[in-house]
Amino acid sequence: MAFATSPPAESRSTPPTTFATSRCVSRVNASEIYSALNTKVADGQENPLTPIWSLKLYEVQRYLALTGHMWDGYWVLANRGAWQALPDDLRDMVAWHFNQSALDQRADLAGLNTSLRTELETKGMQFNDVDKDQFRERLRQAGFYTEWRDRYGAESWRLLEKYAGNLS
């Protein structure tokens, strides 16, 4: 995702950085982000460190703010009938391995982010560690959390806040 410099337009799916920075989001295909930044069609982008490294965005972007505002998880889905047809011990074993793999993936990603930060700094990128409480407060004031709480419902929001802390 890339950011242009005009104020945000109303959107059904407004990214948090739009709320926090008053920027307009321009959706740019990953293969075009480099040229969008290079030609100033966009003045920023919102991606984890891995694509910033692999797409060589450090060549056309000097500053990077670490807001910690997004997390992507992998969902494992199964046909309910097929899943329930498995014996309990097999379901328990598969579930344990899926959960363990998720924890392993998170640890791998944390290590990768640390090493990529170092690599990106050697390429000239300057990191800004954002005050996450201040960033969340700006999102709260702009109505971001209210929008998503209303969209997901009270029960889902309660579960999210159980692990993420109070958001709204």
C-alpha positions in Angstrom: 0.0 0.0 0.0 1.4 3.4 -0.9 0.4 6.9 0.4 -0.2 10.0 -1.6 -0.1 13.5 -0.1 -3.8 14.5 -0.4 -6.3 14.3 2.5 -8.1 10.9 2.9 -11.3 10.2 1.0 -14.1 8.3 2.8 -13.5 4.6 2.5 -15.2 1.5 3.7 -11.8 0.0 4.7 -9.7 2.9 5.9 -6.2 1.8 7.0 -5.0 3.0 10.4 -2.2 5.1 9.0 -4.8 7.2 7.1 -6.5 7.9 10.5 -3.2 8.7 12.2 -1.5 10.7 9.4 -4.4 12.3 7.4 -2.9 10.8 4.2 -4.9 9.4 1.3 -4.2 5.8 0.5 -3.5 4.8 -3.0 -3.5 1.1 -3.5 -0.4 0.2 -5.5 0.5 -3.3 -6.8 3.6 -4.6 -5.0 5.5 -4.7 -8.3 4.9 -1.0 -8.8 5.6 0.4 -5.3 9.3 1.0 -6.1 8.5 3.1 -9.1 5.6 4.9 -7.3 8.1 6.0 -4.6 10.8 6.8 -7.0 8.7 9.0 -9.2 6.9 10.6 -6.1 3.5 9.3 -7.2 3.5 8.1 -3.6 5.4 9.5 -0.7 5.4 6.5 1.6 4.3 2.9 1.9 3.0 0.5 4.5 4.7 -2.8 4.6 6.6 -5.1 7.0 10.4 -5.1 6.8 10.5 -8.3 4.6 9.0 -6.7 1.4 10.9 -3.5 2.1 14.1 -5.5 1.9 13.1 -7.9 -0.9 11.7 -5.1 -3.1 14.7 -2.9 -2.4 12.5 0.0 -1.2 15.5 1.2 0.8 16.8 2.6 -2.5 13.8 5.0 -2.8 12.7 5.5 0.8 14.9 6.9 3.4 12.7 7.0 6.6 10.7 4.2 8.2 8.4 4.6 11.2 7.8 1.5 13.2 4.2 1.9 14.5 3.5 -1.7 15.2 -0.1 -1.1 14.2 -0.7 -4.2 12.1 -0.4 -7.9 12.5 -1.1 -10.5 9.9 -1.8 -14.1 11.0 -2.2 -17.2 9.1 -5.5 -19.0 9.3 -5.9 -22.7 9.1 -9.3 -23.7 8.0 -10.8 -27.2 7.7 -14.0 -28.6 6.5 -16.0 -29.0 9.7 -17.4 -32.5 8.8 -14.0 -33.8 7.8 -12.3 -32.3 11.0 -15.0 -33.8 13.3 -14.7 -37.1 11.6 -11.1 -37.4 12.8 -10.5 -39.2 16.1 -10.0 -36.9 19.1 -6.4 -37.8 19.6 -5.5 -37.1 16.0 -7.4 -33.7 16.1 -5.5 -32.8 19.3 -2.2 -33.7 17.8 -2.8 -31.7 14.6 -4.1 -28.7 16.6 -1.0 -28.8 18.9 1.3 -28.8 15.8 -0.6 -25.9 14.2 -0.4 -23.9 17.4 3.3 -24.7 17.9 4.0 -23.8 14.3 2.3 -20.4 14.8 4.5 -19.7 17.9 7.6 -20.8 15.9 6.6 -18.6 13.0 6.2 -15.6 15.3 9.7 -16.2 16.9 11.2 -16.5 13.4 9.6 -13.3 12.3 10.8 -11.4 15.4 14.4 -12.6 14.7 14.0 -11.7 11.0 12.8 -8.2 11.8 15.8 -7.6 14.1 18.3 -8.7 11.4 16.4 -6.9 8.6 16.4 -3.7 10.6 20.2 -3.9 10.9 20.5 -4.7 7.2 18.2 -1.8 6.2 20.1 0.6 8.5 23.3 -0.3 6.7 21.6 0.5 3.4 20.9 4.0 4.7 17.3 3.7 6.1 16.6 5.8 9.2 14.2 4.2 11.7 11.8 6.1 13.8 10.5 4.2 16.8 7.0 5.6 17.2 5.5 6.1 20.7 2.9 3.3 20.3 0.7 4.7 23.0 0.6 8.1 21.4 -0.1 6.4 18.0 -3.0 4.4 19.5 -4.4 7.5 21.1 -4.4 9.3 17.7 -6.2 6.3 16.2 -8.7 6.3 19.1 -9.4 10.0 18.7 -9.9 9.6 14.9 -12.5 6.9 15.4 -10.5 4.0 14.0 -11.2 1.6 16.8 -14.8 2.5 17.0 -15.2 1.7 13.3 -13.7 -1.7 13.7 -15.5 -2.5 17.0 -18.8 -1.7 15.3 -17.9 -3.9 12.4 -16.7 -6.9 14.3 -19.2 -6.7 17.2 -18.9 -6.6 21.0 -17.8 -10.2 21.6 -15.0 -10.2 19.1 -13.8 -6.8 20.3 -13.8 -8.1 23.9 -11.6 -11.0 22.9 -9.2 -8.7 21.0 -8.9 -6.3 24.0 -8.3 -9.3 26.3 -5.0 -9.8 24.5 -4.2 -6.3 23.0 -5.3 -4.2 25.9 -7.9 -1.5 25.9 -8.3 0.1 22.5 -11.5 2.0 22.4 
